[in-house]
Amino acid sequence: MKVEDIFLTAVEKDTPEERAAYLEIACGADMALRAQIEGLLRAHQDADSLLDQSLFLSVPTEAHLATPEKAGAVIGPYRLLQQL
């Protein structure tokens, strides 16, 4: 069986226990193959959890908006002479 076939079948398993039992049969004594499949499964799960996250943490409020800098303000190595 190819890595891709084992991975695709393992992804379809509903529980971690079912997945582990399947990998035990599919990979047998080949620990390198099992480690490779488990790494792919973790990456797949991490990708799904990343996509489930909100793109924006919160809606910006007036407190989050930058206040206009005034003459004399220092930004990094620069000092503002006047507001444009």
ZALOTI-371441 format. One record per atom (N, C-alpha, C): residue number from 1; residue in three letters; atom name; y, z, x. Coordinates in nm, 4 decimals, decimal comma. Each point is the difference from the previous one (the first is absolute). Layout:
// ZALOTI-371441
+-----+------+------+----------+----------+----------+
:  nr : rest : atom :        v :        w :        u :
+-----+------+------+----------+----------+----------+
: NUM :  ALA :   CA :        Y :        Z :        X :
...
+-----+------+------+----------+----------+----------+
***
This chain:
// ZALOTI-371441
+-----+------+------+----------+----------+----------+
:  nr : rest : atom :        v :        w :        u :
+-----+------+------+----------+----------+----------+
:   1 :  MET :    N :  -0,1182 :   0,0000 :   0,0838 :
:   1 :  MET :   CA :   0,1182 :   0,0000 :  -0,0838 :
:   1 :  MET :    C :   0,1249 :   0,0000 :   0,0886 :
:   2 :  LYS :    N :   0,1019 :  -0,0720 :  -0,0401 :
:   2 :  LYS :   CA :   0,1245 :  -0,0080 :   0,0758 :
:   2 :  LYS :    C :   0,0918 :   0,1172 :  -0,0343 :
:   3 :  VAL :    N :   0,0898 :   0,0305 :   0,0914 :
:   3 :  VAL :   CA :   0,0966 :   0,1080 :  -0,0186 :
:   3 :  VAL :    C :   0,0775 :  -0,0197 :  -0,1299 :
:   4 :  GLU :    N :   0,0452 :  -0,1224 :  -0,0227 :
:   4 :  GLU :   CA :   0,0788 :  -0,0283 :  -0,1202 :
:   4 :  GLU :    C :  -0,0788 :   0,0302 :  -0,1267 :
:   5 :  ASP :    N :  -0,1258 :  -0,0384 :  -0,0029 :
:   5 :  ASP :   CA :  -0,0833 :   0,0239 :  -0,1187 :
:   5 :  ASP :    C :  -0,0193 :   0,1494 :  -0,0254 :
:   6 :  ILE :    N :  -0,0259 :   0,0736 :   0,1071 :
:   6 :  ILE :   CA :  -0,0194 :   0,1447 :  -0,0143 :
:   6 :  ILE :    C :   0,1292 :   0,0653 :  -0,0479 :
:   7 :  PHE :    N :   0,1118 :  -0,0380 :   0,0602 :
:   7 :  PHE :   CA :   0,1296 :   0,0567 :  -0,0388 :
:   7 :  PHE :    C :   0,0303 :  -0,0273 :  -0,1464 :
:   8 :  LEU :    N :  -0,0145 :  -0,1246 :  -0,0420 :
:   8 :  LEU :   CA :   0,0331 :  -0,0359 :  -0,1381 :
:   8 :  LEU :    C :  -0,0878 :   0,0740 :  -0,1010 :
:   9 :  THR :    N :  -0,1254 :   0,0204 :   0,0328 :
:   9 :  THR :   CA :  -0,0880 :   0,0743 :  -0,0893 :
:   9 :  THR :    C :   0,0374 :   0,1479 :  -0,0002 :
:  10 :  ALA :    N :   0,0320 :   0,0546 :   0,1168 :
:  10 :  ALA :   CA :   0,0367 :   0,1414 :   0,0102 :
:  10 :  ALA :    C :   0,1283 :   0,0300 :  -0,0764 :
:  11 :  VAL :    N :   0,0953 :  -0,0911 :   0,0037 :
:  11 :  VAL :   CA :   0,1281 :   0,0203 :  -0,0698 :
:  11 :  VAL :    C :  -0,0222 :   0,0138 :  -0,1504 :
:  12 :  GLU :    N :  -0,0997 :  -0,0655 :  -0,0516 :
:  12 :  GLU :   CA :  -0,0265 :   0,0026 :  -0,1438 :
:  12 :  GLU :    C :  -0,0658 :   0,1301 :  -0,0467 :
:  13 :  LYS :    N :  -0,0489 :   0,0822 :   0,0914 :
:  13 :  LYS :   CA :  -0,0643 :   0,1262 :  -0,0376 :
:  13 :  LYS :    C :   0,1047 :   0,0951 :  -0,0558 :
:  14 :  ASP :    N :  -0,0384 :   0,0741 :  -0,1031 :
:  14 :  ASP :   CA :   0,0952 :   0,0849 :  -0,0715 :
:  14 :  ASP :    C :   0,0330 :   0,1311 :   0,0699 :
:  15 :  THR :    N :  -0,0973 :   0,0588 :   0,0682 :
:  15 :  THR :   CA :   0,0220 :   0,1308 :   0,0604 :
:  15 :  THR :    C :  -0,0297 :  -0,0052 :   0,1501 :
:  16 :  PRO :    N :   0,0562 :   0,0936 :   0,0746 :
:  16 :  PRO :   CA :  -0,0310 :   0,0066 :   0,1430 :
:  16 :  PRO :    C :  -0,1497 :   0,0225 :   0,0259 :
:  17 :  GLU :    N :  -0,0654 :   0,0736 :  -0,0889 :
:  17 :  GLU :   CA :  -0,1432 :   0,0252 :   0,0160 :
:  17 :  GLU :    C :  -0,0804 :  -0,1290 :  -0,0142 :
:  18 :  GLU :    N :   0,0356 :  -0,0805 :  -0,1003 :
:  18 :  GLU :   CA :  -0,0678 :  -0,1294 :  -0,0196 :
:  18 :  GLU :    C :   0,0245 :  -0,0913 :   0,1206 :
:  19 :  ARG :    N :   0,1216 :   0,0024 :   0,0494 :
:  19 :  ARG :   CA :   0,0351 :  -0,0839 :   0,1146 :
:  19 :  ARG :    C :  -0,0801 :   0,0429 :   0,1241 :
:  20 :  ALA :    N :  -0,0092 :   0,1313 :   0,0230 :
:  20 :  ALA :   CA :  -0,0742 :   0,0508 :   0,1156 :
:  20 :  ALA :    C :  -0,1477 :  -0,0356 :  -0,0110 :
:  21 :  ALA :    N :  -0,0570 :   0,0127 :  -0,1190 :
:  21 :  ALA :   CA :  -0,1408 :  -0,0345 :  -0,0192 :
:  21 :  ALA :    C :  -0,0227 :  -0,1483 :   0,0255 :
:  22 :  TYR :    N :   0,0908 :  -0,0829 :  -0,0468 :
:  22 :  TYR :   CA :  -0,0119 :  -0,1438 :   0,0220 :
:  22 :  TYR :    C :   0,0087 :  -0,0329 :   0,1495 :
:  23 :  LEU :    N :   0,0965 :   0,0617 :   0,0694 :
:  23 :  LEU :   CA :   0,0161 :  -0,0261 :   0,1432 :
:  23 :  LEU :    C :  -0,1227 :   0,0458 :   0,0786 :
:  24 :  GLU :    N :  -0,0619 :   0,1081 :  -0,0439 :
:  24 :  GLU :   CA :  -0,1219 :   0,0479 :   0,0652 :
:  24 :  GLU :    C :  -0,1082 :  -0,1068 :  -0,0041 :
:  25 :  ILE :    N :  -0,0132 :  -0,0657 :  -0,1130 :
:  25 :  ILE :   CA :  -0,1013 :  -0,1048 :  -0,0156 :
:  25 :  ILE :    C :   0,0429 :  -0,1280 :   0,0709 :
:  26 :  ALA :    N :   0,1252 :  -0,0431 :  -0,0228 :
:  26 :  ALA :   CA :   0,0466 :  -0,1282 :   0,0519 :
:  26 :  ALA :    C :   0,0136 :  -0,0012 :   0,1520 :
:  27 :  CYS :    N :   0,0426 :   0,1116 :   0,0581 :
:  27 :  CYS :   CA :   0,0227 :   0,0040 :   0,1445 :
:  27 :  CYS :    C :  -0,1207 :   0,0533 :   0,0768 :
:  28 :  GLY :    N :  -0,0841 :   0,0747 :  -0,0685 :
:  28 :  GLY :   CA :  -0,1173 :   0,0559 :   0,0664 :
:  28 :  GLY :    C :   0,0403 :   0,0846 :   0,1191 :
:  29 :  ALA :    N :  -0,0632 :  -0,0230 :   0,1139 :
:  29 :  ALA :   CA :   0,0249 :   0,0781 :   0,1213 :
:  29 :  ALA :    C :   0,1145 :  -0,0566 :   0,0834 :
:  30 :  ASP :    N :   0,0615 :  -0,1076 :  -0,0438 :
:  30 :  ASP :   CA :   0,1082 :  -0,0635 :   0,0760 :
:  30 :  ASP :    C :   0,1306 :   0,0769 :  -0,0228 :
:  31 :  MET :    N :   0,0233 :   0,1012 :   0,0849 :
:  31 :  MET :   CA :   0,1180 :   0,0863 :  -0,0151 :
:  31 :  MET :    C :   0,1302 :  -0,0751 :   0,0268 :
:  32 :  ALA :    N :  -0,0026 :  -0,0976 :   0,0882 :
:  32 :  ALA :   CA :   0,1211 :  -0,0784 :   0,0290 :
:  32 :  ALA :    C :   0,0402 :  -0,0804 :  -0,1232 :
:  33 :  LEU :    N :  -0,0971 :  -0,0585 :  -0,0669 :
:  33 :  LEU :   CA :   0,0282 :  -0,0754 :  -0,1223 :
:  33 :  LEU :    C :   0,0552 :   0,0920 :  -0,1070 :
:  34 :  ARG :    N :  -0,0621 :   0,1156 :  -0,0155 :
:  34 :  ARG :   CA :   0,0467 :   0,0945 :  -0,1021 :
:  34 :  ARG :    C :   0,1418 :   0,0461 :   0,0293 :
:  35 :  ALA :    N :   0,0292 :   0,0280 :   0,1259 :
:  35 :  ALA :   CA :   0,1352 :   0,0422 :   0,0373 :
:  35 :  ALA :    C :   0,1014 :  -0,1106 :  -0,0288 :
:  36 :  GLN :    N :  -0,0393 :  -0,1235 :   0,0253 :
:  36 :  GLN :   CA :   0,0888 :  -0,1131 :  -0,0268 :
:  36 :  GLN :    C :   0,0278 :  -0,0117 :  -0,1504 :
:  37 :  ILE :    N :  -0,1038 :   0,0115 :  -0,0807 :
:  37 :  ILE :   CA :   0,0166 :  -0,0090 :  -0,1463 :
:  37 :  ILE :    C :   0,0843 :   0,1166 :  -0,0502 :
:  38 :  GLU :    N :  -0,0258 :   0,1201 :   0,0482 :
:  38 :  GLU :   CA :   0,0780 :   0,1162 :  -0,0443 :
:  38 :  GLU :    C :   0,1470 :  -0,0143 :   0,0389 :
:  39 :  GLY :    N :   0,0268 :  -0,0585 :   0,1166 :
:  39 :  GLY :   CA :   0,1379 :  -0,0257 :   0,0401 :
:  39 :  GLY :    C :   0,0680 :  -0,0990 :  -0,0935 :
:  40 :  LEU :    N :  -0,0727 :  -0,1031 :  -0,0382 :
:  40 :  LEU :   CA :   0,0548 :  -0,0973 :  -0,0951 :
:  40 :  LEU :    C :   0,0263 :   0,0648 :  -0,1360 :
:  41 :  LEU :    N :  -0,0898 :   0,0868 :  -0,0422 :
:  41 :  LEU :   CA :   0,0169 :   0,0682 :  -0,1289 :
:  41 :  LEU :    C :   0,1215 :   0,0918 :   0,0028 :
:  42 :  ARG :    N :   0,0212 :   0,0706 :   0,1112 :
:  42 :  ARG :   CA :   0,1179 :   0,0867 :   0,0121 :
:  42 :  ARG :    C :   0,1278 :  -0,0837 :  -0,0026 :
:  43 :  ALA :    N :   0,0009 :  -0,1114 :   0,0721 :
:  43 :  ALA :   CA :   0,1183 :  -0,0872 :   0,0020 :
:  43 :  ALA :    C :   0,0285 :  -0,0550 :  -0,1390 :
:  44 :  HIS :    N :  -0,1050 :  -0,0340 :  -0,0714 :
:  44 :  HIS :   CA :   0,0147 :  -0,0517 :  -0,1358 :
:  44 :  HIS :    C :   0,0590 :   0,1075 :  -0,0914 :
:  45 :  GLN :    N :  -0,0488 :   0,1215 :   0,0130 :
:  45 :  GLN :   CA :   0,0499 :   0,1107 :  -0,0822 :
:  45 :  GLN :    C :   0,1454 :   0,0308 :   0,0350 :
:  46 :  ASP :    N :   0,0338 :  -0,0002 :   0,1291 :
:  46 :  ASP :   CA :   0,1379 :   0,0261 :   0,0419 :
:  46 :  ASP :    C :   0,0947 :  -0,1074 :  -0,0524 :
:  47 :  ALA :    N :  -0,0439 :  -0,1245 :   0,0005 :
:  47 :  ALA :   CA :   0,0837 :  -0,1098 :  -0,0508 :
:  47 :  ALA :    C :   0,0253 :   0,0178 :  -0,1485 :
:  48 :  ASP :    N :  -0,1017 :   0,0412 :  -0,0749 :
:  48 :  ASP :   CA :   0,0167 :   0,0227 :  -0,1435 :
:  48 :  ASP :    C :   0,0976 :   0,1138 :  -0,0262 :
:  49 :  SER :    N :  -0,0113 :   0,1083 :   0,0779 :
:  49 :  SER :   CA :   0,0887 :   0,1134 :  -0,0225 :
:  49 :  SER :    C :   0,1437 :  -0,0357 :   0,0372 :
:  50 :  LEU :    N :   0,0185 :  -0,0855 :   0,0984 :
:  50 :  LEU :   CA :   0,1338 :  -0,0440 :   0,0365 :
:  50 :  LEU :    C :   0,0633 :  -0,0797 :  -0,1137 :
:  51 :  LEU :    N :  -0,0779 :  -0,0840 :  -0,0645 :
:  51 :  LEU :   CA :   0,0520 :  -0,0817 :  -0,1095 :
:  51 :  LEU :    C :   0,0282 :   0,0818 :  -0,1251 :
:  52 :  ASP :    N :  -0,0621 :   0,1176 :  -0,0131 :
:  52 :  ASP :   CA :   0,0223 :   0,0856 :  -0,1156 :
:  52 :  ASP :    C :   0,1296 :   0,0785 :   0,0097 :
:  53 :  GLN :    N :   0,0584 :   0,0067 :   0,1192 :
:  53 :  GLN :   CA :   0,1217 :   0,0770 :   0,0191 :
:  53 :  GLN :    C :   0,1206 :  -0,0738 :  -0,0566 :
:  54 :  SER :    N :   0,0972 :   0,0769 :  -0,0417 :
:  54 :  SER :   CA :   0,1244 :  -0,0565 :  -0,0509 :
:  54 :  SER :    C :   0,0778 :  -0,0629 :   0,1148 :
:  55 :  LEU :    N :   0,0619 :  -0,1117 :  -0,0265 :
:  55 :  LEU :   CA :   0,0785 :  -0,0673 :   0,1028 :
:  55 :  LEU :    C :   0,1248 :   0,0800 :   0,0346 :
:  56 :  PHE :    N :   0,0589 :   0,0649 :  -0,0995 :
:  56 :  PHE :   CA :   0,1208 :   0,0784 :   0,0197 :
:  56 :  PHE :    C :  -0,0302 :   0,1454 :  -0,0301 :
:  57 :  LEU :    N :   0,0474 :   0,0882 :   0,0861 :
:  57 :  LEU :   CA :  -0,0259 :   0,1419 :  -0,0198 :
:  57 :  LEU :    C :   0,0762 :   0,0542 :  -0,1200 :
:  58 :  SER :    N :   0,1232 :  -0,0406 :  -0,0152 :
:  58 :  SER :   CA :   0,0789 :   0,0466 :  -0,1135 :
:  58 :  SER :    C :   0,1135 :  -0,0985 :  -0,0238 :
:  59 :  VAL :    N :   0,0628 :   0,0149 :  -0,1135 :
:  59 :  VAL :   CA :   0,1152 :  -0,0823 :  -0,0322 :
:  59 :  VAL :    C :   0,1194 :   0,0594 :   0,0721 :
:  60 :  PRO :    N :   0,0762 :  -0,0816 :   0,0719 :
:  60 :  PRO :   CA :   0,1160 :   0,0555 :   0,0709 :
:  60 :  PRO :    C :   0,1005 :   0,0600 :  -0,0974 :
:  61 :  THR :    N :   0,0529 :   0,1118 :   0,0382 :
:  61 :  THR :   CA :   0,1035 :   0,0647 :  -0,0802 :
:  61 :  THR :    C :   0,1289 :  -0,0013 :   0,0804 :
:  62 :  GLU :    N :   0,1051 :   0,0474 :  -0,0613 :
:  62 :  GLU :   CA :   0,1288 :   0,0016 :   0,0686 :
:  62 :  GLU :    C :  -0,0082 :   0,0816 :   0,1287 :
:  63 :  ALA :    N :  -0,0819 :   0,1044 :  -0,0002 :
:  63 :  ALA :   CA :  -0,0144 :   0,0836 :   0,1194 :
:  63 :  ALA :    C :  -0,0656 :  -0,0766 :   0,1142 :
:  64 :  HIS :    N :  -0,0850 :  -0,0997 :  -0,0332 :
:  64 :  HIS :   CA :  -0,0682 :  -0,0783 :   0,1016 :
:  64 :  HIS :    C :   0,0871 :  -0,1124 :   0,0567 :
:  65 :  LEU :    N :   0,1007 :  -0,0395 :  -0,0745 :
:  65 :  LEU :   CA :   0,0838 :  -0,1109 :   0,0439 :
:  65 :  LEU :    C :   0,0896 :   0,0447 :   0,1154 :
:  66 :  ALA :    N :   0,0196 :  -0,0886 :   0,0945 :
:  66 :  ALA :   CA :   0,0833 :   0,0317 :   0,1164 :
:  66 :  ALA :    C :   0,1450 :   0,0141 :  -0,0433 :
:  67 :  THR :    N :   0,0649 :   0,1002 :   0,0530 :
:  67 :  THR :   CA :   0,1418 :   0,0152 :  -0,0286 :
:  67 :  THR :    C :   0,0767 :  -0,0907 :   0,0951 :
:  68 :  PRO :    N :   0,1103 :  -0,0576 :  -0,0462 :
:  68 :  PRO :   CA :   0,0754 :  -0,0881 :   0,0884 :
:  68 :  PRO :    C :   0,0527 :   0,0785 :   0,1198 :
:  69 :  GLU :    N :  -0,0115 :  -0,0611 :   0,1139 :
:  69 :  GLU :   CA :   0,0491 :   0,0646 :   0,1224 :
:  69 :  GLU :    C :   0,1517 :  -0,0097 :   0,0021 :
:  70 :  LYS :    N :   0,0625 :   0,1009 :   0,0518 :
:  70 :  LYS :   CA :   0,1456 :   0,0050 :   0,0055 :
:  70 :  LYS :    C :   0,0471 :  -0,0181 :   0,1434 :
:  71 :  ALA :    N :   0,1257 :  -0,0303 :   0,0145 :
:  71 :  ALA :   CA :   0,0585 :  -0,0141 :   0,1337 :
:  71 :  ALA :    C :  -0,0250 :   0,1282 :   0,0785 :
:  72 :  GLY :    N :  -0,0411 :  -0,0163 :   0,1242 :
:  72 :  GLY :   CA :  -0,0281 :   0,1153 :   0,0854 :
:  72 :  GLY :    C :  -0,1476 :   0,0391 :   0,0019 :
:  73 :  ALA :    N :  -0,0792 :  -0,0543 :  -0,0936 :
:  73 :  ALA :   CA :  -0,1432 :   0,0323 :  -0,0037 :
:  73 :  ALA :    C :  -0,0689 :  -0,0606 :   0,1215 :
:  74 :  VAL :    N :  -0,1017 :   0,0682 :   0,0496 :
:  74 :  VAL :   CA :  -0,0753 :  -0,0471 :   0,1159 :
:  74 :  VAL :    C :  -0,1364 :  -0,0477 :  -0,0485 :
:  75 :  ILE :    N :  -0,0336 :  -0,1234 :   0,0369 :
:  75 :  ILE :   CA :  -0,1301 :  -0,0586 :  -0,0332 :
:  75 :  ILE :    C :  -0,0623 :  -0,0420 :   0,1321 :
:  76 :  GLY :    N :  -0,1016 :   0,0750 :   0,0427 :
:  76 :  GLY :   CA :  -0,0600 :  -0,0290 :   0,1297 :
:  76 :  GLY :    C :   0,1050 :   0,0136 :   0,1082 :
:  77 :  PRO :    N :   0,0133 :  -0,0985 :   0,0869 :
:  77 :  PRO :   CA :   0,1000 :   0,0090 :   0,1072 :
:  77 :  PRO :    C :   0,1389 :  -0,0498 :  -0,0432 :
:  78 :  TYR :    N :   0,0161 :  -0,0319 :  -0,1296 :
:  78 :  TYR :   CA :   0,1248 :  -0,0613 :  -0,0479 :
:  78 :  TYR :    C :   0,0803 :   0,0971 :  -0,0845 :
:  79 :  ARG :    N :   0,1321 :  -0,0125 :   0,0087 :
:  79 :  ARG :   CA :   0,0924 :   0,0770 :  -0,0854 :
:  79 :  ARG :    C :   0,0768 :  -0,1004 :  -0,0853 :
:  80 :  LEU :    N :   0,0008 :   0,0232 :  -0,1323 :
:  80 :  LEU :   CA :   0,0709 :  -0,0907 :  -0,0908 :
:  80 :  LEU :    C :   0,1508 :   0,0244 :   0,0100 :
:  81 :  LEU :    N :   0,0713 :  -0,1089 :   0,0194 :
:  81 :  LEU :   CA :   0,1463 :   0,0100 :   0,0085 :
:  81 :  LEU :    C :   0,0634 :  -0,0069 :  -0,1385 :
:  82 :  GLN :    N :  -0,0576 :  -0,0851 :  -0,0859 :
:  82 :  GLN :   CA :   0,0513 :  -0,0122 :  -0,1356 :
:  82 :  GLN :    C :  -0,1108 :  -0,0516 :  -0,0917 :
:  83 :  GLN :    N :   0,0169 :   0,0261 :  -0,1288 :
:  83 :  GLN :   CA :  -0,0974 :  -0,0496 :  -0,0969 :
:  83 :  GLN :    C :   0,0373 :  -0,1410 :  -0,0385 :
:  84 :  LEU :    N :  -0,1003 :  -0,0870 :  -0,0064 :
:  84 :  LEU :   CA :   0,0275 :  -0,1397 :  -0,0353 :
:  84 :  LEU :    C :  -0,0025 :  -0,0182 :  -0,1495 :
+-----+------+------+----------+----------+----------+
***
